[in-house]
């Protein structure tokens, strides 16, 4: 429900408090993306200072992913049941403390633990923040505009993190860990004053403790298995048994959710084709981009010899394009609907990845790399906000946190799975010998880039299924979704 204290004016203009609320939520999303992108550049310095092996350094990244991806389902439902404002502010405070701890520790295990805690806190701030937006801004143009700005902050934070990490690591890697702490504290203080108060859900049918345990355990084990698979071997007994255990946990989880009076995830929401396309699209979108960024970074630094800052600046046009277009995407969604924008964005993404396949050991930046970055940036500007809008449209307020957690889980799981697949493909094609030629190394990257392009193409094909004309479908950009009520009655047609 829209808070009367911060509702838009009768002319549709946003009040100062409404802007302040959105800025607080954007700050948290900005920090999540900033933190993910900054740590990668700092890893060599961390390893040298703390004496960590390569496998230990991997867990500085994987620890965050494990906490984030493993607890998103629980975080989304907790926001609905315990109160979105309360969950968001407590998790943001934990994020600030974990950032402070990560910049002060002198032990590898403690640093990894702080990263896991940060991921855990982000698993609560992300769905709580998104559900605050969707319950504060009414469905339609106002929400579309808010979500386009909100999702743009993620892309901006990621791009700025790449540049800032290159600058801060020159002084000390600890600055990359400490930087989020003061920003989080400022957002926390502002949130205490600005965020609308939300009451915990009173008429729920109890707490789904078995579902929470099974859902969290299955997501934690899935992310852990995918992260470790390239090292342990995809066909190893350990990996296969882990995937088998994940399948068993998910099967039991579905059975529990179908019988629970107050499920962690109401499975009826997934009867909507629009919702399923949003979730699968999120997996393909983020999975392909993470794989691309991984390979492009290796190509620029390992083969071309570019510095971390030079590499970050090469990625910057994509982030800048997203930031510039933030206030325009909402209006475009209003006119064309989410499905068309997602399809157009995936088409641009496929073109960008395919163009990058032309890179060689002596690239012309303006002819190959820059056009690829601009196409990918335009794709991100169209796809990411549209996916958020499509996933949350037609969902009642008391289930916005649940759907937000589900969408963020799809994003993180897609990123973890497809990055691991791309890594495995590149490893399988790696040249033999102690000193392979640069051309041989580049050739080993190309199959990974082909996989990235195919993942984006699959996302495009999934999206196109929602554009097929239906005989029983009324004219106009509408879809039918399952109404978010315990009775699971069908909702009337709502706009994408």
VEXDOMI-927741 format. One line per field, with one value per residue (C-alpha): x, y, z; residue in three letters. Coordinates in nm, 3 decimals. Layout:
// residues N
xx [X,...] $
yy [Y,...] $
zz [Z,...] $
lumfi [Ala,...] $
***
This chain:
// residues 496
xx [0.000,0.125,0.214,0.000,0.297,0.500,0.238,0.288,0.107,-0.221,-0.028,0.187,0.500,0.712,0.738,1.082,1.023,0.934,1.262,1.445,1.295,1.399,1.752,1.797,1.689,1.907,2.205,2.169,2.143,2.440,2.647,2.562,2.685,2.981,3.102,3.082,3.287,3.549,3.679,3.797,4.068,4.193,4.244,4.616,4.701,4.497,4.673,5.018,4.939,4.765,4.959,4.653,4.658,4.459,4.190,4.159,4.130,3.845,3.645,3.666,3.441,3.254,3.179,2.977,2.796,2.719,2.561,2.377,2.242,2.171,1.948,1.757,1.439,1.440,1.520,1.230,0.973,1.113,1.047,0.680,0.630,0.848,0.810,1.003,1.139,1.263,1.430,1.592,1.738,1.870,2.034,2.184,2.336,2.488,2.629,2.801,2.956,3.074,3.235,3.421,3.532,3.654,3.880,4.041,4.106,4.451,4.333,4.214,3.939,3.805,3.800,3.610,3.367,3.307,3.234,2.982,2.809,2.795,2.639,2.391,2.289,2.254,2.021,1.783,1.834,1.785,1.436,1.324,1.431,1.262,0.940,0.939,0.945,0.669,0.444,0.517,0.481,0.150,0.168,0.200,0.409,0.516,0.646,0.806,0.999,1.108,1.224,1.418,1.609,1.656,1.797,2.017,2.192,2.303,2.470,2.619,2.756,2.909,3.078,3.202,3.330,3.559,3.708,3.726,3.889,4.166,4.231,4.190,4.395,4.692,4.686,4.559,4.321,4.166,4.012,3.806,3.662,3.608,3.450,3.097,3.083,3.032,2.793,2.585,2.579,2.460,2.187,2.090,2.048,1.850,1.637,1.539,1.384,1.253,1.144,0.769,0.670,0.543,0.364,0.449,0.192,-0.066,-0.299,-0.037,-0.076,0.229,0.598,0.711,1.013,1.060,1.032,1.281,1.531,1.492,1.490,1.798,1.984,1.909,2.018,2.334,2.427,2.346,2.561,2.841,2.836,2.842,3.123,3.336,3.257,3.533,3.795,3.654,3.554,3.205,3.204,3.363,3.174,3.170,3.003,2.751,2.652,2.614,2.383,2.186,2.150,2.032,1.768,1.651,1.630,1.440,1.195,1.120,1.100,0.833,0.633,0.650,0.551,0.248,0.116,0.218,-0.051,0.198,0.463,0.800,0.718,0.359,0.404,0.086,0.276,0.477,0.164,0.200,0.391,0.494,0.648,0.833,0.974,1.093,1.272,1.435,1.521,1.694,1.907,2.008,2.066,2.296,2.457,2.564,2.690,2.897,3.056,3.131,3.282,3.502,3.642,3.672,3.867,4.107,4.149,4.228,4.460,4.628,4.661,4.663,4.853,4.610,4.609,4.309,4.215,4.251,4.026,3.768,3.760,3.699,3.384,3.276,3.080,2.832,2.768,2.755,2.493,2.278,2.310,2.218,1.909,1.776,1.499,1.383,1.329,1.013,0.839,0.947,0.804,0.475,0.452,0.579,0.544,0.813,0.808,0.907,1.181,1.327,1.326,1.490,1.749,1.840,1.877,2.123,2.307,2.346,2.482,2.727,2.864,2.887,3.077,3.324,3.411,3.607,3.872,4.234,4.573,4.590,4.233,4.109,3.913,3.679,3.599,3.533,3.543,3.361,3.065,3.033,3.024,2.766,2.539,2.567,2.508,2.193,2.077,2.128,1.936,1.636,1.639,1.716,1.447,1.193,1.255,1.198,0.877,0.745,0.821,0.648,0.346,0.017,0.151,-0.027,0.158,0.186,0.384,0.610,0.901,0.861,0.864,1.155,1.356,1.272,1.386,1.713,1.771,1.729,1.984,2.245,2.196,2.210,2.533,2.692,2.587,2.680,3.007,3.105,3.004,3.205,3.505,3.481,3.461,3.767,3.960,3.876,4.012,4.322,4.644,4.894,5.250,5.411,5.423,5.136,5.133,4.899,4.710,4.649,4.519,4.286,4.160,4.074,3.860,3.648,3.443,3.356,3.241,3.031,2.864,2.794,2.635,2.422,2.297,2.182,2.021,1.828,1.709,1.587,1.400,1.233,1.122,0.987,0.744,0.560,0.513,0.323,-0.030,-0.309,-0.659,-0.818,-0.597,-0.759,-0.595,-0.325,-0.007,-0.163,-0.089,-0.281,-0.105,-0.198,-0.338,-0.136,-0.399,-0.411,-0.704,-0.489,-0.777,-0.687,-0.614,-0.764,-0.539,-0.272,-0.022,0.329] $
yy [0.000,0.349,0.545,0.860,1.043,1.019,0.979,1.170,1.501,1.517,1.630,1.317,1.499,1.331,1.492,1.555,1.270,1.035,1.124,1.077,0.730,0.626,0.762,0.559,0.241,0.326,0.375,0.018,-0.124,0.091,-0.050,-0.410,-0.366,-0.150,-0.411,-0.693,-0.511,-0.355,-0.670,-0.841,-0.588,-0.593,-0.970,-0.979,-0.717,-0.901,-1.227,-1.068,-0.886,-1.171,-1.458,-1.626,-1.895,-1.871,-2.105,-1.895,-1.576,-1.735,-1.762,-1.386,-1.361,-1.689,-1.621,-1.313,-1.500,-1.790,-1.567,-1.355,-1.623,-1.873,-1.657,-1.441,-1.652,-1.625,-1.253,-1.182,-1.361,-1.215,-0.867,-0.956,-1.117,-0.902,-0.561,-0.429,-0.118,-0.310,-0.584,-0.335,-0.111,-0.395,-0.564,-0.233,-0.183,-0.532,-0.454,-0.141,-0.331,-0.615,-0.360,-0.208,-0.550,-0.650,-0.345,-0.399,-0.775,-0.930,-1.285,-1.454,-1.660,-1.348,-1.159,-1.443,-1.450,-1.076,-1.123,-1.398,-1.172,-0.891,-1.127,-1.243,-0.885,-0.800,-1.100,-0.911,-0.552,-0.634,-0.792,-0.564,-0.254,-0.367,-0.453,-0.112,0.050,-0.170,-0.109,0.265,0.350,0.245,0.006,0.193,0.489,0.599,0.254,0.204,0.530,0.444,0.096,0.225,0.465,0.197,-0.066,0.194,0.248,-0.116,-0.071,0.262,0.111,-0.178,0.053,0.295,0.005,-0.101,0.249,0.317,-0.018,0.061,0.392,0.278,-0.040,0.172,0.312,0.006,-0.282,-0.207,0.110,-0.097,-0.287,0.023,0.252,0.101,0.145,0.526,0.522,0.250,0.442,0.761,0.564,0.401,0.735,0.876,0.561,0.590,0.926,0.876,0.518,0.457,0.251,-0.095,-0.328,-0.698,-0.916,-1.007,-1.242,-1.488,-1.858,-1.899,-1.914,-2.172,-2.292,-2.622,-2.436,-2.172,-2.437,-2.644,-2.342,-2.187,-2.520,-2.603,-2.258,-2.260,-2.607,-2.520,-2.206,-2.387,-2.678,-2.454,-2.238,-2.542,-2.749,-2.606,-2.691,-3.028,-3.133,-3.133,-3.511,-3.581,-3.786,-3.487,-3.259,-3.518,-3.614,-3.247,-3.186,-3.497,-3.364,-3.027,-3.204,-3.401,-3.090,-2.895,-3.183,-3.198,-2.817,-2.815,-3.082,-2.883,-2.558,-2.720,-2.830,-2.531,-2.286,-1.997,-2.103,-1.937,-1.929,-1.954,-2.180,-2.044,-1.729,-1.938,-2.034,-1.704,-1.727,-1.364,-1.443,-1.749,-1.553,-1.282,-1.535,-1.725,-1.399,-1.274,-1.589,-1.559,-1.183,-1.177,-1.513,-1.405,-1.065,-1.207,-1.458,-1.184,-0.952,-1.233,-1.316,-0.955,-0.867,-1.159,-1.060,-0.695,-0.752,-1.086,-1.062,-0.690,-0.595,-0.322,-0.198,-0.246,0.120,0.101,-0.206,-0.034,0.266,0.031,-0.097,0.252,0.346,0.067,0.190,0.552,0.470,0.298,0.595,0.850,0.656,0.598,0.857,0.757,0.382,0.413,0.616,0.366,0.080,0.271,0.293,-0.044,-0.281,-0.485,-0.784,-0.583,-0.399,-0.720,-0.879,-0.572,-0.560,-0.927,-0.874,-0.589,-0.806,-1.090,-0.845,-0.697,-1.036,-1.153,-0.838,-0.895,-1.233,-1.036,-0.918,-1.005,-0.936,-0.589,-0.455,-0.118,-0.002,0.228,-0.037,-0.346,-0.302,0.032,-0.070,-0.394,-0.203,0.044,-0.234,-0.421,-0.100,-0.027,-0.385,-0.353,-0.023,-0.193,-0.542,-0.504,-0.250,-0.422,-0.757,-0.600,-0.435,-0.752,-0.970,-0.738,-0.628,-0.794,-0.916,-0.809,-0.604,-0.884,-1.096,-0.831,-0.933,-1.296,-1.218,-0.974,-1.242,-1.493,-1.253,-1.173,-1.545,-1.605,-1.331,-1.468,-1.835,-1.756,-1.564,-1.843,-2.125,-1.964,-1.820,-2.170,-2.311,-2.047,-2.111,-2.485,-2.433,-2.206,-2.449,-2.741,-2.550,-2.413,-2.469,-2.719,-2.635,-2.407,-2.097,-2.100,-1.833,-1.534,-1.638,-1.986,-1.831,-1.602,-1.900,-2.073,-1.773,-1.781,-2.092,-1.922,-1.612,-1.836,-1.984,-1.632,-1.537,-1.855,-1.791,-1.443,-1.593,-1.839,-1.545,-1.376,-1.688,-1.726,-1.364,-1.398,-1.667,-1.391,-1.190,-1.458,-1.344,-1.534,-1.575,-1.533,-1.241,-0.895,-0.618,-0.415,-0.495,-0.717,-1.049,-1.265,-1.347,-1.549,-1.324,-1.321,-1.436,-1.749,-1.871,-1.841,-1.701,-1.579,-1.210,-0.996,-0.888,-0.644,-0.454,-0.594] $
zz [0.000,-0.082,0.230,0.263,0.408,0.091,-0.181,-0.506,-0.544,-0.731,-1.041,-1.025,-0.905,-0.641,-0.301,-0.143,0.100,-0.183,-0.356,-0.026,0.021,-0.328,-0.278,0.042,-0.135,-0.435,-0.202,-0.074,-0.426,-0.532,-0.243,-0.328,-0.686,-0.582,-0.335,-0.589,-0.854,-0.624,-0.460,-0.781,-0.861,-0.501,-0.480,-0.580,-0.317,-0.053,-0.130,-0.106,0.220,0.404,0.246,0.094,-0.173,-0.494,-0.360,-0.044,-0.251,-0.447,-0.126,-0.070,-0.377,-0.332,0.035,-0.061,-0.340,-0.105,0.161,-0.095,-0.325,-0.048,0.171,-0.079,-0.060,0.317,0.301,0.069,0.280,0.603,0.463,0.411,0.752,0.980,0.814,0.515,0.685,0.989,0.786,0.549,0.821,1.039,0.739,0.624,0.971,0.958,0.612,0.748,1.043,0.818,0.584,0.877,0.996,0.649,0.626,0.967,0.989,0.950,0.892,0.576,0.746,0.921,0.593,0.426,0.721,0.687,0.317,0.394,0.648,0.391,0.139,0.400,0.484,0.112,0.082,0.311,0.190,-0.181,-0.167,0.117,-0.077,-0.397,-0.215,-0.040,-0.386,-0.525,-0.223,-0.206,-0.575,-0.734,-1.030,-1.358,-1.476,-1.125,-1.031,-1.371,-1.333,-0.979,-1.078,-1.378,-1.152,-0.885,-1.121,-1.289,-0.956,-0.964,-1.304,-1.197,-0.875,-1.064,-1.315,-1.049,-0.841,-1.124,-1.149,-0.774,-0.703,-0.950,-0.773,-0.410,-0.445,-0.544,-0.187,0.006,-0.057,0.283,0.144,-0.100,0.199,0.414,0.153,0.176,0.557,0.577,0.278,0.446,0.775,0.603,0.423,0.754,0.933,0.640,0.624,0.990,0.907,0.554,0.497,0.535,0.835,0.756,0.991,1.001,0.828,1.090,0.905,0.783,0.854,1.071,0.989,0.739,0.936,0.744,0.413,0.528,0.635,0.318,0.084,0.242,0.257,-0.107,-0.232,-0.019,-0.143,-0.505,-0.504,-0.318,-0.564,-0.870,-0.731,-0.646,-0.957,-1.181,-0.916,-0.806,-1.158,-1.306,-1.341,-1.001,-0.743,-0.508,-0.762,-0.882,-0.528,-0.437,-0.734,-0.639,-0.284,-0.423,-0.634,-0.331,-0.111,-0.378,-0.425,-0.054,-0.048,-0.321,-0.137,0.187,0.014,-0.151,0.188,0.398,0.510,0.497,0.241,0.193,-0.180,-0.298,-0.598,-0.759,-0.851,-1.097,-1.288,-1.470,-1.797,-1.754,-1.415,-1.543,-1.837,-1.597,-1.374,-1.662,-1.835,-1.520,-1.509,-1.875,-1.855,-1.552,-1.627,-1.974,-1.854,-1.566,-1.803,-2.054,-1.795,-1.664,-2.010,-2.124,-1.809,-1.862,-2.226,-2.151,-1.855,-1.932,-2.310,-2.387,-2.070,-1.969,-1.610,-1.379,-1.423,-1.802,-1.805,-1.584,-1.817,-2.111,-1.938,-1.835,-2.154,-2.084,-1.729,-1.840,-2.103,-1.839,-1.603,-1.870,-1.978,-1.624,-1.633,-1.983,-1.949,-1.739,-2.009,-2.277,-2.068,-2.038,-2.415,-2.537,-2.239,-2.068,-2.303,-2.612,-2.426,-2.285,-2.631,-2.785,-2.507,-2.547,-2.922,-2.857,-2.605,-2.854,-3.113,-2.860,-2.758,-3.120,-3.215,-2.932,-3.085,-3.347,-3.096,-3.166,-3.011,-3.165,-3.137,-3.250,-2.947,-3.138,-3.400,-3.185,-2.807,-2.779,-3.003,-2.805,-2.475,-2.607,-2.733,-2.403,-2.206,-2.408,-2.347,-1.971,-1.969,-2.132,-1.982,-1.611,-1.514,-1.740,-1.570,-1.228,-1.347,-1.509,-1.206,-0.956,-1.162,-1.068,-0.731,-0.413,-0.153,0.102,-0.148,-0.301,-0.078,-0.177,-0.551,-0.507,-0.328,-0.601,-0.875,-0.699,-0.642,-1.017,-1.086,-0.845,-0.927,-1.299,-1.248,-1.045,-1.279,-1.611,-1.483,-1.371,-1.712,-1.898,-1.673,-1.739,-2.117,-2.118,-1.896,-2.124,-2.424,-2.249,-2.445,-2.312,-2.218,-1.959,-2.182,-2.434,-2.701,-2.656,-2.969,-2.823,-2.502,-2.697,-2.896,-2.568,-2.469,-2.785,-2.695,-2.366,-2.555,-2.781,-2.470,-2.340,-2.673,-2.677,-2.322,-2.426,-2.738,-2.521,-2.312,-2.631,-2.745,-2.406,-2.419,-2.773,-2.656,-2.471,-2.790,-2.979,-3.064,-2.894,-3.031,-2.690,-2.594,-2.590,-2.790,-2.615,-2.425,-2.159,-1.998,-1.754,-1.431,-1.125,-0.856,-0.536,-0.288,-0.075,-0.283,-0.594,-0.802,-1.146,-1.173,-1.445,-1.727,-1.614,-1.818,-1.855] $
lumfi [Unk,Unk,Unk,Unk,Unk,Unk,Unk,Unk,Unk,Unk,Unk,Unk,Unk,Unk,Unk,Unk,Unk,Unk,Unk,Unk,Unk,Unk,Unk,Unk,Unk,Unk,Unk,Unk,Unk,Unk,Unk,Unk,Unk,Unk,Unk,Unk,Unk,Unk,Unk,Unk,Unk,Unk,Unk,Unk,Unk,Unk,Unk,Unk,Unk,Unk,Unk,Unk,Unk,Unk,Unk,Unk,Unk,Unk,Unk,Unk,Unk,Unk,Unk,Unk,Unk,Unk,Unk,Unk,Unk,Unk,Unk,Unk,Unk,Unk,Unk,Unk,Unk,Unk,Unk,Unk,Unk,Unk,Unk,Unk,Unk,Unk,Unk,Unk,Unk,Unk,Unk,Unk,Unk,Unk,Unk,Unk,Unk,Unk,Unk,Unk,Unk,Unk,Unk,Unk,Unk,Unk,Unk,Unk,Unk,Unk,Unk,Unk,Unk,Unk,Unk,Unk,Unk,Unk,Unk,Unk,Unk,Unk,Unk,Unk,Unk,Unk,Unk,Unk,Unk,Unk,Unk,Unk,Unk,Unk,Unk,Unk,Unk,Unk,Unk,Unk,Unk,Unk,Unk,Unk,Unk,Unk,Unk,Unk,Unk,Unk,Unk,Unk,Unk,Unk,Unk,Unk,Unk,Unk,Unk,Unk,Unk,Unk,Unk,Unk,Unk,Unk,Unk,Unk,Unk,Unk,Unk,Unk,Unk,Unk,Unk,Unk,Unk,Unk,Unk,Unk,Unk,Unk,Unk,Unk,Unk,Unk,Unk,Unk,Unk,Unk,Unk,Unk,Unk,Unk,Unk,Unk,Unk,Unk,Unk,Unk,Unk,Unk,Unk,Unk,Unk,Unk,Unk,Unk,Unk,Unk,Unk,Unk,Unk,Unk,Unk,Unk,Unk,Unk,Unk,Unk,Unk,Unk,Unk,Unk,Unk,Unk,Unk,Unk,Unk,Unk,Unk,Unk,Unk,Unk,Unk,Unk,Unk,Unk,Unk,Unk,Unk,Unk,Unk,Unk,Unk,Unk,Unk,Unk,Unk,Unk,Unk,Unk,Unk,Unk,Unk,Unk,Unk,Unk,Unk,Unk,Unk,Unk,Unk,Unk,Unk,Unk,Unk,Unk,Unk,Unk,Unk,Unk,Unk,Unk,Unk,Unk,Unk,Unk,Unk,Unk,Unk,Unk,Unk,Unk,Unk,Unk,Unk,Unk,Unk,Unk,Unk,Unk,Unk,Unk,Unk,Unk,Unk,Unk,Unk,Unk,Unk,Unk,Unk,Unk,Unk,Unk,Unk,Unk,Unk,Unk,Unk,Unk,Unk,Unk,Unk,Unk,Unk,Unk,Unk,Unk,Unk,Unk,Unk,Unk,Unk,Unk,Unk,Unk,Unk,Unk,Unk,Unk,Unk,Unk,Unk,Unk,Unk,Unk,Unk,Unk,Unk,Unk,Unk,Unk,Unk,Unk,Unk,Unk,Unk,Unk,Unk,Unk,Unk,Unk,Unk,Unk,Unk,Unk,Unk,Unk,Unk,Unk,Unk,Unk,Unk,Unk,Unk,Unk,Unk,Unk,Unk,Unk,Unk,Unk,Unk,Unk,Unk,Unk,Unk,Unk,Unk,Unk,Unk,Unk,Unk,Unk,Unk,Unk,Unk,Unk,Unk,Unk,Unk,Unk,Unk,Unk,Unk,Unk,Unk,Unk,Unk,Unk,Unk,Unk,Unk,Unk,Unk,Unk,Unk,Unk,Unk,Unk,Unk,Unk,Unk,Unk,Unk,Unk,Unk,Unk,Unk,Unk,Unk,Unk,Unk,Unk,Unk,Unk,Unk,Unk,Unk,Unk,Unk,Unk,Unk,Unk,Unk,Unk,Unk,Unk,Unk,Unk,Unk,Unk,Unk,Unk,Unk,Unk,Unk,Unk,Unk,Unk,Unk,Unk,Unk,Unk,Unk,Unk,Unk,Unk,Unk,Unk,Unk,Unk,Unk,Unk,Unk,Unk,Unk,Unk,Unk,Unk,Unk,Unk,Unk,Unk,Unk,Unk,Unk,Unk,Unk,Unk,Unk,Unk,Unk,Unk,Unk,Unk,Unk,Unk,Unk,Unk,Unk,Unk,Unk,Unk] $
***
